[in-house]
């Protein structure tokens, strides 16, 4: 077995030296089991369920090359993060461009919507847009410090929509790359290569100051420090969300317009769920 990555090694052997002031509770490494004869450690995860303020407590770990994330254990089992994470299945986010990915996904989702014979109002679902890709939304205006916003969103999620999350630390340079770094396969029914979605997350990180807060079996939670402030701005962002995760609209809203107005204007939390 190979030696754990340097950030994880130091975290385990000298947590105070790696991150001054960090108190590491009981936990363990999650090992990649599908990548070959010498599996790599992917992340460290705490044994106990996280408290509301736990995410913020572990944010300083980023100075040691580690990013905190909440892993939600929906079924009371650890199967999805202990044996089903496989970074060997994904490419490198560096090789993808966010707009190209979104344009490709938009065309696919819009076409599937328009071809739905059971939906008489298919055209209304994507209105005011058509099958043509509308392009990237303009960057948002920062409303708060991204890390403070992230901590606030994490605190609001724990014990509410996330009932049993564990805090995990992942050796990754930027939060947007977390899903690809651990080989998360939550959107696999829609997108097989999560690195393509990470390219979009990078773009959102740059334009809207998002942070990856939590991963579940098929759910992704983000904090947003520069959300759209008007319906017009939100519509442009909603088009990207429809491409990124059509189920957000298909399974919860009548239209992109309704989604933009209800879920995006001024909202510091974006969540995605793939059926």
KOLTOR-158772 format. One record per atom (N, C-alpha, C, CB): x, y, z. Coordinates in pm, whole numbers, plus 32768, in hexadecimal, padded with zeros to 4 digits. Each point is the difference from the previous one (the first is absolute). Glycine has a CB too. Layout:
REM residues N
XYZ
...
***
This chain:
REM residues 275
80557F898000
7FAB80778000
8058807C8000
7F487F85807B
809080DF7F39
804D807A7FF8
7FEF8054807D
7FE97FFB7F08
8075805E810D
7FF8805C8072
7F9580677FE7
80F27FDD8033
7EBC80458032
7F9B80677FED
803C80837FD0
7F787F9380B1
803780BE7F0A
802E80817FD0
803780518075
7F587FFC7F43
8105805F80A0
8043804A806A
7FA1804A805D
80BF80187F67
7EDB802E8065
7FA58045805E
7FBA7FA1805F
7FDF80AE7F54
7FF57EDF8079
7FBC7FA18057
80617FC08062
7F5A7FD47F4B
811F800E8086
80647FC68058
801E805A8076
80627F897F3D
7FB580F780A6
8021805B806E
7F888016805A
80AA80707F6F
7EDF7F948055
7F8980128052
7FF47F918067
7F8E80737F40
808D7F128095
7FEF7F8E8059
80717FF58066
7F867F8B7F49
80F48099808E
80727FED8059
8019807A8059
80627F687F57
7F7B810E8078
801A807A804D
7F9480677FE2
80F97FD27FFC
7E8B80168032
7F91805A7FDD
80168090802D
7F6A7F3D800D
80D080D58069
801680888031
806B80467FAE
7FBD7FB880E6
80AA7FFC7EF4
8069803B7FAC
7FCE801E7F74
80A97F858085
7F0280257F46
7FCB80147F7A
7FA380777FFC
80157F0C7FD3
7F9380FC808F
7F9F806E8008
7FFC80308091
7F767FA37F3E
80D480C580E3
80018031808A
7F73801C8033
80E280637FD8
7F027F6A809F
7F7D8015803D
7F987F9A7FDA
803880EC8002
7FE77EBC7FA0
7F9F7F9B7FD5
80067F87805D
8015804E7F12
7F787F8F8125
7FF67F898054
7FBB7F937FB0
7FF7808C80D4
80547F0A7F10
7FCD7F977FA9
7FB97F948052
80B9802D7F5C
7EC57FBD808F
7FB87F98804A
801B7F767FC3
7F4D80A6803D
80807EF07FFF
80107F7B7FC4
7FC87FFE7F72
7FF27F9780E5
805980297EC3
7FD77FF67F75
80577F9C7FB7
7FAE80ED8004
80437F0D7F79
804C7F9F7FB4
800F802D7F70
7FAF7F488096
80AE80797F24
8012801A7F72
7F9C7FAE7FB1
80F380328023
7ED980097F75
7FB27FB67F9D
805F7FE27F8D
7F2280708042
80E97F117F9E
80627FD27F9E
7FBC7FE47F7B
808C7F9F80B8
7FB6808C7EDC
7FD07FDD7F7A
800F7F6A7FED
803F80E57FA5
7F547ED88039
80047F6E7FF2
7FF47FD27F6F
7F9E7FF080E2
804A806D7EC2
7FE97FD67F75
806C802F7FA1
7F0F80068030
815E802E8007
8062803E7FA9
80797FAC7FDF
7FB480D0805C
80557EB57FD2
80737FAF7FDF
80377FB88079
8034809D7F48
803E7F2180A8
80377FAE806D
803A80528073
80317F547F58
7FEA812F8093
80368054806B
7F9F80738019
80F07FC37FC2
7EA580228087
7F9880658014
80328079804D
7F587F4B7FFC
8075812B7FDF
8028807C803F
7F98802E8066
807E803F7F2F
7FAE8001813E
7FA0803E805B
7FC5807C7FBC
807E7FAA80CB
7F0080647F3E
7FBB806E7FBF
7FE18073805E
7FA17F5C7F64
803E80828119
7FD68067805D
80047FC8808D
7F6F806D7F50
808A7FEE810F
7FED7FDB808C
7F7180258025
80F78023803A
7EC47F868010
7F77801C802A
7FF17FE28095
7FA87FCC7F17
8013808B8130
7FEB7FEF808F
7FA17F8D801C
802980F48023
7FE67ECF8050
7FA97F918026
7F768031802C
80CA7F7E8045
7F3280F67FFA
7F8380318039
7FB7805E7FA2
80657FE880E2
7F1980217F31
7FAE805D7FB3
8028808F8022
7F407F5A7FFA
80C580FB7F9F
802B808A8012
7F988052804B
80857FED7F2E
7FAC8073811F
7FA980638041
7FF080777FA2
804B7FB680E8
7F5680A47F31
7FE780707FA5
807B80567FE2
7F1B80018057
813F80128009
807380577FE8
807D7FB87FD2
7FA2809280A7
80557EED7F3F
80777FB17FE4
8047802B7F81
7F957F438075
801F80D97F21
803F80257F80
805C80788013
7F387FA87F82
809880BE80C4
805080798015
807E7FE18051
7F2F808A7FF8
80C87F1B8066
80747FDD8052
80717FC67FAC
7F677FD880C1
80737FE27ED2
80657FBD7FAE
802C80517F87
7FA07F2B804C
8028814A7FA1
802780537F90
809580227FFF
7F1A805C8000
81277FBD8075
808F801E7FFE
80557F917FC2
7FDB808980CA
7FF17EFF7F28
804D7F937FC4
8027801E7F70
7F8A7F618095
803281027F2E
802280207F74
808F80357FF5
7F0D80327FD2
81298006809C
808980307FFC
80647F8E7FFD
7FB780CB807B
801B7EBD7FA2
80557F897FF8
7FE17FAF7F83
800D7FFA80FA
7FA980407EA8
7FE07FBA7F83
7F8B7FA2800C
80EC80137FC6
7EBF800080A0
7F8C7FAA8016
7F8180548001
808E7F5D8085
7F0A80727F3A
7F8080477FFA
7F967FB3804C
803E80647F21
7F747FE28136
7F957FBA8047
7F877FEC7FA8
8051806180D6
7F677F337F41
7F817FE67FBB
7FAD7FA7805C
806A80157F17
7F147FFF80E7
7FA67FAA804B
7FD37F8D7FA7
7FB280C4808E
805C7EC37FA5
7FD17F897FB8
7F827FCF8045
80EC7FC17FB6
7EA680438002
7F807FD58039
7FEC7F6B7FED
7FA080E37FD4
80467ED9809A
7FE87F6F7FFF
7F6A7FEA800A
80E17FCE806C
7EDC80317F20
7F6E7FFF7FFC
7FC17F808037
801080967F3D
802E7EFA80A6
7FC17F808020
80317FC38083
7FE77FDC7F0D
8072806C8139
80367FC7807A
80717F9F7FE4
7F22801C8069
81087FDA7F1B
80707FAC7FD7
806980587FBE
7F687F367FE1
8113809A8019
806C804F7FC7
80287FCE7F75
8051803080E6
7F5A7F837ED9
80287FBD7F85
802980607F91
7F677F49803E
805281287FB7
801D80557F8D
80858049800C
7F0D801C7FE2
812280028099
808280438009
806F7FA0802B
7F8980D38037
80587EB27FE7
80667FA08028
7FF67F857FA6
7FFB805480F0
80347FBB7E95
80007F917FA1
7FC780257F79
7FEB7F6A80BF
7FD081097F37
7FC580277F80
803880837FCA
7F337F888045
813680AA7FF7
804380767FCB
80747FD27FA8
7FBF808A80CB
80457FA97EBB
80657FD07FA2
803080717FA5
7F977F1C8006
80D2812C8022
8034806C7FAD
80367FD07F7B
8035807A80CE
7FE57F027F26
802D7FCA7F81
7F9580077F94
80987F6B807D
7EEB80AC7FAB
7F9280087FA0
7FF6808A7FBF
7F887F538085
80BB81107FB3
7FED80897FD1
807F80367FC0
7F56802480B4
809880427EF8
807180417FC2
803080728058
7FAA7FC27F1C
80A4809880AB
803680738049
7FAD807B7FDE
80EA7F9C8000
7EE480AE8064
7FB4807A7FE2
804B80627FA7
7F8F7FE380D9
80F680167F29
8051805C7FB0
7FE47FF47F6B
80AF7FF480AE
7F267F987F24
7FF07FEA7F6F
7F78802B7FCD
809E7F418012
7F0C80F28046
7F7980277FD8
7FEB80978011
7FAC7F1C8041
8005811C7F67
7FD9808D800A
7F6E80078029
80A980437F50
7F3C800E8114
7F798004803A
7F95801F7F98
8065804880D6
7FB2801A7ED4
7F9780257FA2
7FE77F917F9B
803E80EF801C
802A7ECD7FB9
7FED7F917FA2
7FB17F8F8042
80D6803C7F8C
7F497FA880F2
7FB77F988049
7F6D8027800E
80D27FC1807C
7F1480B97FAE
7F76802C8015
7FB380057F7D
804C808480C6
7FF47FA87ED0
7FBB80047F7E
7FD87F737FD4
808180CF7FC1
7FDA7ED38051
7FE37F757FDC
7F8C7FC88054
80F17FE17FBE
7F15803780C5
7F987FCE8059
7F7B80477FE8
80AF7FC980A9
7F5680B97F39
7F86804B7FE4
7FB77FC67F87
806980CF8061
7FE07F1B7F35
7FC27FCC7F86
7FBE7F79801A
80AA807B7F75
7F997F3180DA
7FC97F7D801F
7F81800C8053
80E67F9F7FF6
7F1E80B48073
7F8C800E8059
7F8C80457FBA
809B800880C3
7F8380607EEF
7F9680487FB9
7FBE7FA67F98
807980D78025
7FD97EDA7F97
7FCA7FA47F9C
7FA87F968040
80C980287F72
7F637FA380FF
7FB07F9B8046
7F7C803B8031
80D37F8A8045
7F3180F47FE6
7F868042802D
7F9E80137F8D
8083807580B3
7FAF7FB97EDC
7FAC801B7F8C
7FC87F807FC4
808680CC7FD3
7FC27EC5803E
7FD57F807FC6
7FA47FB1805B
80D57FFB7F83
7F0F803B80F5
7FAB7FB9805F
7F6F80067FD1
80A0803780BD
7F2F7F5C7F0F
7F787FFB7FC9
7F96800F806B
80557F717F4A
7FCC80738133
7F9F8008806D
7FF6808D803A
802E7F118033
802881487F9F
800280888036
7FCD80617F96
80C17FC78099
7EC180627F72
7FC6805B7FA0
803A808D800C
7F307F788005
810C80A7806E
803780848015
80997FFE8000
7F34803C8083
81067F6B7F2D
80927FF17FFF
804580837FDF
7FE37F127FBD
7FE4813A7FE5
803D807E7FDB
800180638072
7FB77FD87F19
7FE28023813C
7FF9805A8072
80677FDD806A
7F0E80217FD2
811B7F628033
805F7FD68066
8083804C7FF5
7F967F208001
809A80F47F84
808180437FEF
7FF180937FDA
80617F257FBE
7F24810D8038
7FEB808E7FE2
803D80568070
7F2B7FCA7F7E
810F80A98061
7FFE80467F7F
806B7FD27F9E
7FA580BF8079
80997ED07FA0
80697FCF7FA9
7FC77F9F7F9A
80A9801F80B7
7FAA7FBF7EE7
7FDC7F9D7F9A
80677F918004
7F9080B07F6D
80737F01802B
80627F947FFC
808E80317FED
7F507F707FA6
80C1810E8035
808680397FEB
803E80268087
7FBB80557F1C
80C37F8A80F6
8046801F807D
800780978012
80887F2C7FEE
7F48810A8084
7FFE80928012
8084803E802B
7F167FE48039
814E7FCC7FE7
80818034802A
800C800E8097
800C80787F28
806C7FA78106
801B8009808F
7FC1807C803D
80D47F857FDC
7F01806D80A1
7FCD8071804C
8073805C8028
7F407F748055
80A1810A7FBE
80658060802D
80257FE48091
7FA780AE7F5F
80D37F7580C9
80297FEA808C
7FA680498062
80EA7FE37FB2
7F057FE280C3
7FB180408068
80508069804A
7F7D7F308017
803E811C803B
804080658054
80087FC9808E
7FA780BF7F70
80D27F3B80C5
80167FC08081
7FB08045806E
80E47FBB7FB4
7ECC7FF68091
7FAD8035806C
80407FEA8088
7F377FD77F75
81257FC98095
803D7FDE8081
80827FB67FE8
7F1D7FF58070
81317FF97FFA
807B7FB37FF6
7FDD7F6F7FDE
8074809880A7
7FCA7F2F7EF1
7FDC7F787FD5
800D7F97806D
804780417F1F
80217FCB8135
80147F9A8068
7F9B80108071
80F47FF87FC6
7EE880838059
7F9A80188065
7F7A7FCB7FD0
807D80CB8053
7F647F527F2F
7F847FCC7FC5
7FFE7F698004
7FF180C97F6C
807F7EFA8070
80087F6D8000
7FE77FC8808B
80A2800B7F43
7F9B80328122
7FEC7FD18089
7F6F800E802B
80EB803D8035
7ED680327FA4
7F7480168025
7FA57F997FBE
803080F5801A
7FE97EEE7F66
7FAE7F9E7FB8
80147F75803C
800F80897F2D
806D7F5380F0
801C7F7E803C
7FB87FF28085
80DF7FF97F8E
7F25806F80C4
7FBE7FFB8083
7F6A7FEE7FF1
80B580918060
7F107FB27F3C
7F707FF57FEB
7FD77F767FCD
7FFA80F57FD1
805E7EC87FE7
7FE07F7E7FC6
80057F8F8069
805B80517F25
80077FB68134
80147F938061
7F8A7FF98060
80FA801B7FEF
7ECD7F6E8019
7F8F7FEA8058
7F7B80257FC3
8097802780BA
7F6A800B7ECC
7F8480237FBC
7FF37FAB7F81
800980EE805C
80237F447F32
7FF87FAC7F88
806E7F967FFF
7F9C80C17F84
80D07F5480C7
80687F9A8012
7FF77FCF8090
8099806A7F51
7F307F1F80C1
7FE27FD08086
80747FB68042
7F147FF17FBA
81457FD47FF5
806C7FB1803D
808380107FB4
7F557F5C8052
80D7811F7F98
807C80117FB2
807D7FEA8055
7F8780A17F6E
80E27F348050
80847FF8803F
805A80697FBF
7FE37F078033
807581348018
8061805C7FC7
80717FAF7FC4
7FC380B480A6
80687F747EE4
80707FBE7FBD
8063806A7FD2
7F6B7F417FB6
81128097803C
806980577FCD
803E7FBD7F85
802F805F80E8
7FD97FEE7EAC
802E7FCB7F80
807A804E7FD1
7F157FB97FC4
815780038015
807580487FCB
7FE6802F7F71
80987F768093
7F4081087F60
7FDE80367F7D
801B80968003
7F507F4C7FD8
80DB80EA7FB7
8028808B7FFA
7F8E8063800B
80BA7FB57F79
7ED3802A804B
7F8E805B8005
7F817FB18015
807680A37F6B
7F2B7F9A80D9
7F867FB98027
7FB37FCC7F88
7FF4808E80C9
80127FBA7EC8
7FB57FD77F89
802B7F777FCC
7FE680EF7FC8
80947EE78058
80347F817FCD
7FE17F8A805B
80B4807F7F91
7F0B7F9B80E1
7FE67F958061
7FBC7F857FC4
7FEF80B180AB
7FA27F5F7F09
7FBD7F887FCC
805B7FA97FA9
7F2B807F8007
81237FC07FA2
80597FB27FAA
80737FC3804F
7FC480947F41
80707FB68122
80727FCF804D
7FE27F7E8049
804980EA801B
7F3B7F058011
7FDD7F858049
7FB47F9C7FA8
7FF9808680D3
7FF07F9E7EAF
7FBA7FA47FA7
7F6D7FF08021
80D47F8B7FE3
7EEC80E28045
7F717FFD8022
7FAE7FE77F82
8028809E80C1
7F737F0D7F4B
7FB17FD97F8A
7F6D8023800F
80A17F497FD7
7F40811D807A
7F7480248017
7FAF801A7F83
804C805E80D1
7FEA7FEA7EC9
7FB1801D7F88
800D7F957F93
801D80EF8034
80107E987FEF
80247F9D7F9A
7F8E7FDF7FA1
80A27FA380A1
7EE180697F8C
7F8F7FE47FA7
7FED806C7F96
7F947F8580BA
80B180EB7F5A
7FF4806E7FA1
808580237FC0
7F4280588086
81287FA57FC8
808680217FCF
80647F9E803C
7FC380F67FE7
80817EBD7FC3
805B7F98802F
808580388032
7F947F647F60
8097810C806A
808180388025
7FEC807D8053
80697FA27F2F
7FA080508155
7FE380708059
806780707FF2
7F957F5F809E
80DD80857F25
8063806A7FE9
7FC8806C7FA5
80B77F5A801F
7EF080827F87
7FBF80657FAB
7FAB805E8054
7FFD7F5E7F40
7FBE806C8122
7FB180558058
805B8053805C
7F457F587FF8
812E8072802A
805F804C8052
803480797FB3
80407F2E807A
7FCC80C77F02
802880737FB0
7F98806F800E
80797F6A7F5D
7F08807080A9
7F9580618016
80098039808E
7F6B7F877F5B
80AF80228106
800D8030808B
80738064800C
7FA57F258053
80C780C47F64
806E80618001
7FD180887FCC
80A57F447FDE
7F0F80B87FB7
7FCC807C7FC6
7FA280468062
80167F9F7F1A
7F9580158129
7FA6803A8064
805080358077
7F497F637FB9
812280588069
8056802F806D
803880897FDD
803A7F12803E
7FEE80FF7F44
8038807F7FD2
7F95806D7FF3
80B27F807F88
7ED9805B8042
7F9A80667FE2
7FA1801C8074
800F7FB87F15
7FD57FE2813D
7F9C8010806A
80367FDE808B
7F517FCB7F57
8130801A80AF
80437FE0807F
7FBA7F8D8049
804B80EF8011
7F987EA77FA6
7FC37F8B803E
806B7FAE8048
7F4B7FFC7F50
80897FB4810F
80557F9E8043
7FB27F7D800A
807B80B68083
7FCA7EDC7F66
7FC37F7C8014
7FF77FE88096
805C7FA67F22
7F2A8047810F
7FE87FEE808F
7FE87F6F8024
7FA380E68008
800A7ED67FA9
7FD77F788025
7FEA7FAA7F85
7F96805980D0
80877F277F3F
7FE67F9B7F99
7FB07F8F8040
80D5803B7F81
7EC37F9C803B
7FB37F8B8028
80077F9B7F8F
7F65808A8094
804B7F0D7F76
80057F977F99
7FE680397F75
7FB47F5980AA
7FEB80FF7F48
7FE3803D7F7E
7FD980928011
7FB67F217FA8
8084812180BA
7FDF808B801D
807E80508019
7F247FB98061
80D880C57F73
806F805D8010
7FCA8082803B
807E7F977F3D
7FC3809C812C
7FD9807E803D
807280647FF4
7F667F8880A0
807780F27F34
8062806B7FEF
7FD5807B804F
803C7FA87F1C
802680A28116
7FE480868034
801E80647F91
80387FBB80EF
7F8780BA7F16
800B80627F95
800E808B803E
7F777F6E7F62
80FF80CE8090
80178084803C
7FDE80727FA1
80B27F99808B
7F3780487EF6
7FDD80687F9F
7F887FD07FAD
80F180527FF6
7E9C7F9B8049
7F8B7FCB7FB9
7FC2806A7FA5
7FD57F6380BF
7FDA80737EDF
7FB980637FAD
7F9F80508057
80147F6A7F36
7FDF811680AB
7FAF80588054
7F7B80257FBF
80D280598060
7F237F957F1D
7F8580217FBA
7FCF7F867FB4
804680F27FEC
7F3C7F117FEB
7FCA7F8F7FB4
80497FF07F7C
7F218023806B
8103804B7F56
80497FF87F81
80857FBA8013
7F9180D27FB3
80B87F5380B6
807F7FBD801C
7FE97F6D8022
806180D98051
7F367F0C7FFC
7FE57F77802B
7FD97FA67F8B
7FB8805980DD
80037FDE7EC1
7FDA7FB17F8B
807C7FCC7FB6
7F2D80867FEB
81367FCF8006
807A7FD67FBC
80487F92804E
801680E57F9E
7FE97F2780E7
803D7F978054
7FAC7F817FFA
806280B08098
7F1A7F607F68
7FA67F8C7FFD
80167FAD7F81
7F5880808087
80C87FC07F0B
801D7FB67F86
80797FA58014
7FA080BB7F76
80C57F7780D0
80757FAE801D
7FDB7F8D805E
809580C87FE1
7F167F538081
7FD67F97805D
7FB17F947FB6
7FF980A780BB
7FB57F817EE5
7FB27F9E7FB4
805D7FA47FB1
7F4180A37FF0
81287F967FD7
80627FAE7FB9
804C7FA58061
801680B37F51
80127F868120
80507FB88064
7FB27F8E8040
807F80D2802C
7F017F487FF4
7FAC7F9D8046
7F6E80167FDA
80A57FF380C1
7F2D7FD77ECE
7F7680167FD5
7F977FD88066
80507FDE7F1C
7FD07FBF8139
7F9E7FD28063
7FD880708060
80617F1B7FEF
7FF4814A8023
7FDB80718055
7F8080427FCF
80F180258037
7EFC7FDD7F45
7F89803D7FC6
7F977F957FE2
808C80B87F9E
7F9C7EDD8023
7FA17F987FD9
7FB17FC98076
80987FC67F45
7FA9802C812F
7FC07FBC806F
7FD8805E8073
80827F387FC2
7F83814A8024
7FDA8059806D
7FB9807E7FD5
80BE7FA68076
7F4E807F7F0A
7FC9807F7FD2
7FBD7FEF7F79
80B1807C8081
7EF27FDE7F63
7FBB7FFE7F7F
805780377F90
7F2880178079
813580417FAB
804E80437F98
808380358039
7F2D803C7F88
812F7FE4801D
807D80408027
7FE480858042
80777F8D7F43
7F2680BC808B
7FDF80828039
7FD47FF28092
7FBF80517F1B
7FEB7F4E8101
7FD27FEB8089
80747FDA805A
7F1F7FB97FAA
81387FF28024
80767FD6804C
805A8077801F
7FF47F1E7F94
802481368008
805680758012
7FCA805B806D
80457FF27F11
7F39802680EA
7FC2805D805E
7FFD7FC7808E
7F77805B7F46
806D7F2480C6
7FED7FC58084
80827FD18040
7F207FBB7FB5
813E800F7FFA
80757FBD8037
8082804C7FF4
7F8D7F317FCB
8076813C7FE7
8081803D7FE3
800F8092802A
800B7F657F47
7F8D80EA80AE
800F8090801C
802A80158091
7F5280387F51
81277FFA80C2
8032801E8086
801E7F898057
7F8180CA7FED
807D7EBC7FDC
80127F878050
80947FDB800D
7F1D7FB07FB6
810F803A80C5
808C7FDE801C
801A7F6A8000
800F80D08085
7F8B7EE17F5A
800D7F6E8000
7FC67FC87F80
7FF47FFA80FC
805C7FBD7EB9
7FD17FB67F8A
800C7F6C801E
804680BB7F62
7F547EFA807C
80067F6F8012
7FD77FBB7F7F
7FCF801780F6
806F7F777EEE
7FE57FB57F86
7FEA7F6E8025
808A80A07F76
7F147F248048
7FE37F73801B
7FE17FBC7F7A
7FA7803580EA
80A07F5D7EFE
7FEF7FB57F85
7FB27F7F801B
80D780617FA4
7EBE7F8A8010
7FAD7F898013
80477F877FC8
7F30808A7FF3
***
